[in-house]
């Protein structure tokens, strides 16, 4: 039902779309005002082992929590038996949209040059996941990152799509929640391993989002 509503929304004339977004901003804005005083302690419990990959938490500083307006942040390094490393980031929030934005903004702000961006389809057991792939260059070498968003427990590769779905949650009187998910590697040749890791990541990720959403 939600997907049908989402598709029909895209056919609405521009003026009506603008009005709907204005209404959404007012509605969600009211909810944000009550949530900005102090982010609640993290409610996320996520597996330290994904398949053969073992995780290690990385420090998140207080200024990052303040900028994101949520403490539900995971920054983790996963290493496989071959010694290859991937970095996993999850930013989850309820009642606020400010926690979500395309990661390329952070990379560029950190001095990383984005060389290109494309979509990729990662096959799952009974479905496929569409993600964004960033190709980047930094002073220490080339980087690659895969990212996507969630609204509730549904995934989307589109930031705008996420915001529209959160809007409909508010319109139905539901509590909006979403996430930004990112997997990255400093070794572009590890791309096949990264996509395999993402496939193994999806089941526990869905369970976690359904539990806390």
C-alpha positions as CSV (number, residue, x, y, z in Angstrom):
1,X,0.0,0.0,0.0
2,X,2.8,2.4,0.9
3,X,4.6,1.9,-2.4
4,X,1.4,2.7,-4.3
5,X,1.0,5.9,-2.4
6,X,4.6,6.8,-3.0
7,X,4.2,6.2,-6.8
8,X,1.0,8.2,-7.0
9,X,2.7,11.0,-5.1
10,X,5.3,11.4,-7.9
11,X,2.5,12.2,-10.4
12,X,1.1,15.1,-8.4
13,X,1.7,18.5,-10.2
14,X,4.7,20.5,-9.0
15,X,2.7,23.2,-7.1
16,X,0.8,20.6,-5.1
17,X,4.1,18.8,-4.3
18,X,5.6,22.1,-3.0
19,X,2.5,22.6,-0.8
20,X,2.8,19.0,0.6
21,X,6.4,19.5,1.4
22,X,5.7,22.8,3.1
23,X,3.0,21.0,5.2
24,X,5.5,18.2,6.0
25,X,8.1,20.7,7.1
26,X,5.7,22.3,9.6
27,X,4.5,18.9,10.9
28,X,7.9,17.4,11.3
29,X,9.3,20.7,12.6
30,X,7.0,20.6,15.5
31,X,8.2,17.2,16.4
32,X,11.8,18.2,16.0
33,X,11.5,21.1,18.5
34,X,10.7,18.7,21.3
35,X,13.5,16.3,20.4
36,X,16.5,18.7,20.1
37,X,17.2,19.4,23.7
38,X,19.5,16.4,24.3
39,X,19.9,13.2,22.2
40,X,18.8,10.1,24.1
41,X,21.3,7.4,24.9
42,X,21.9,4.9,22.0
43,X,19.3,2.1,21.7
44,X,21.1,0.2,19.0
45,X,22.6,-3.2,19.6
46,X,24.2,-4.5,16.5
47,X,26.2,-7.7,15.9
48,X,30.0,-7.4,16.2
49,X,30.4,-10.4,13.8
50,X,28.9,-10.4,10.3
51,X,29.7,-13.8,8.7
52,X,33.5,-14.1,8.8
53,X,33.9,-10.4,9.5
54,X,34.8,-9.3,13.0
55,X,34.0,-5.8,14.2
56,X,35.7,-3.2,16.3
57,X,34.0,0.0,17.4
58,X,35.5,3.3,16.5
59,X,35.2,6.4,18.6
60,X,32.5,8.9,17.8
61,X,33.3,12.4,19.3
62,X,30.7,14.5,21.0
63,X,30.7,17.2,18.3
64,X,29.5,14.5,15.8
65,X,26.7,13.5,18.1
66,X,25.7,17.2,18.4
67,X,25.7,17.8,14.7
68,X,23.7,14.6,13.9
69,X,21.3,15.3,16.9
70,X,21.2,11.6,17.7
71,X,23.4,9.2,19.8
72,X,22.2,6.2,17.7
73,X,25.4,6.1,15.7
74,X,27.6,3.1,14.9
75,X,31.0,3.6,13.5
76,X,32.8,0.3,13.2
77,X,35.7,-1.4,11.5
78,X,35.2,-5.0,10.2
79,X,38.1,-7.3,9.4
80,X,38.0,-10.7,7.7
81,X,40.4,-13.6,8.1
82,X,42.5,-12.4,5.2
83,X,43.1,-9.1,7.0
84,X,41.0,-7.0,4.6
85,X,39.1,-4.1,6.3
86,X,35.7,-2.5,5.7
87,X,34.1,0.4,7.5
88,X,30.5,0.4,8.5
89,X,28.5,3.4,9.6
90,X,24.9,3.6,10.7
91,X,23.1,6.8,11.7
92,X,19.6,6.2,13.1
93,X,17.2,8.9,14.3
94,X,13.5,9.4,15.3
95,X,11.6,12.6,15.1
96,X,14.3,14.5,13.2
97,X,15.4,14.8,9.6
98,X,18.7,16.6,10.3
99,X,20.6,13.4,11.0
100,X,20.4,12.3,7.3
101,X,22.2,13.7,4.3
102,X,24.1,12.3,1.3
103,X,27.6,11.2,2.6
104,X,29.4,12.9,-0.3
105,X,28.8,16.2,1.6
106,X,30.9,14.9,4.5
107,X,33.6,13.6,2.2
108,X,34.0,16.8,0.3
109,X,34.0,18.8,3.6
110,X,36.8,16.5,4.8
111,X,38.9,17.3,1.7
112,X,38.1,14.1,-0.3
113,X,37.5,14.6,-4.0
114,X,34.4,12.7,-5.3
115,X,35.4,11.4,-8.8
116,X,32.1,9.8,-9.7
117,X,28.8,8.3,-8.5
118,X,26.6,5.6,-9.8
119,X,23.8,3.2,-8.8
120,X,24.5,-0.5,-8.1
121,X,22.1,-3.5,-7.7
122,X,23.2,-5.9,-5.0
123,X,21.3,-9.2,-5.2
124,X,19.7,-10.5,-2.0
125,X,18.1,-13.9,-1.3
126,X,14.6,-12.9,-2.6
127,X,15.1,-9.3,-3.7
128,X,17.8,-6.8,-4.6
129,X,19.1,-3.7,-2.9
130,X,19.8,-0.5,-4.8
131,X,22.6,1.5,-3.4
132,X,24.7,4.5,-4.3
133,X,28.4,4.0,-5.1
134,X,30.9,6.8,-4.6
135,X,34.3,6.8,-6.3
136,X,36.7,9.1,-4.4
137,X,40.3,10.3,-4.2
138,X,42.1,11.4,-1.1
139,X,45.7,12.3,-0.3
140,X,46.3,8.7,0.8
141,X,44.7,6.9,-2.2
142,X,41.4,6.0,-3.8
143,X,38.3,5.2,-1.8
144,X,35.0,3.6,-2.5
145,X,31.7,3.8,-0.6
146,X,28.3,2.2,-0.8
147,X,25.4,3.9,0.9
148,X,21.6,3.9,1.1
149,X,18.8,5.1,3.4
150,X,15.9,3.6,5.4
151,X,12.5,4.9,6.3
152,X,11.2,2.7,9.0
153,X,12.5,-0.8,8.0
154,X,12.2,0.0,4.2
155,X,15.4,0.7,2.2
156,X,15.8,3.3,-0.5
157,X,18.8,4.6,-2.4
158,X,17.2,8.1,-2.6
159,X,17.5,10.8,0.1
160,X,14.4,12.5,-1.4
161,X,12.6,9.2,-1.4
162,X,13.4,8.7,2.3
163,X,12.1,12.2,3.1
164,X,8.8,11.5,1.2
165,X,8.3,8.3,3.1
166,X,9.0,10.0,6.4
167,X,6.5,12.6,5.4
168,X,3.8,10.0,4.9
169,X,4.6,8.5,8.3
170,X,3.9,11.9,9.9
171,X,0.7,12.3,7.8
172,X,-0.6,9.0,9.1
173,X,0.2,10.0,12.7
174,X,3.1,7.5,13.0
175,X,6.4,8.2,14.6
176,X,9.0,8.8,11.7
177,X,12.3,7.0,12.0
178,X,15.1,6.5,9.5
179,X,18.7,5.7,9.0
180,X,21.7,6.3,6.8
181,X,23.8,3.2,6.1
182,X,27.3,3.3,4.6
183,X,30.0,0.7,3.9
184,X,33.3,1.9,2.7
185,X,36.8,0.6,1.8
186,X,40.2,2.3,1.3
187,X,41.0,-0.5,-1.2
188,X,38.8,-0.4,-4.4
189,X,40.0,-3.9,-5.3
190,X,38.0,-5.1,-2.2
191,X,34.7,-4.1,-4.0
192,X,33.5,-7.7,-4.4
193,X,34.1,-8.4,-0.7
194,X,32.3,-5.2,0.2
195,X,29.2,-6.3,-1.8
196,X,29.3,-9.7,-0.2
197,X,29.5,-8.1,3.2
198,X,26.5,-5.9,2.4
199,X,24.5,-9.0,1.5
200,X,25.3,-10.6,4.9
201,X,24.7,-7.3,6.6
202,X,21.1,-6.9,5.4
203,X,19.3,-9.5,7.6
204,X,20.6,-8.3,11.0
205,X,20.2,-4.7,9.8
206,X,16.5,-5.3,9.0
207,X,16.0,-7.0,12.4
208,X,17.6,-4.1,14.2
209,X,15.6,-1.4,12.5
210,X,12.3,-3.3,13.0
211,X,13.1,-3.8,16.7
212,X,13.9,-0.1,17.4
213,X,11.6,1.5,14.9
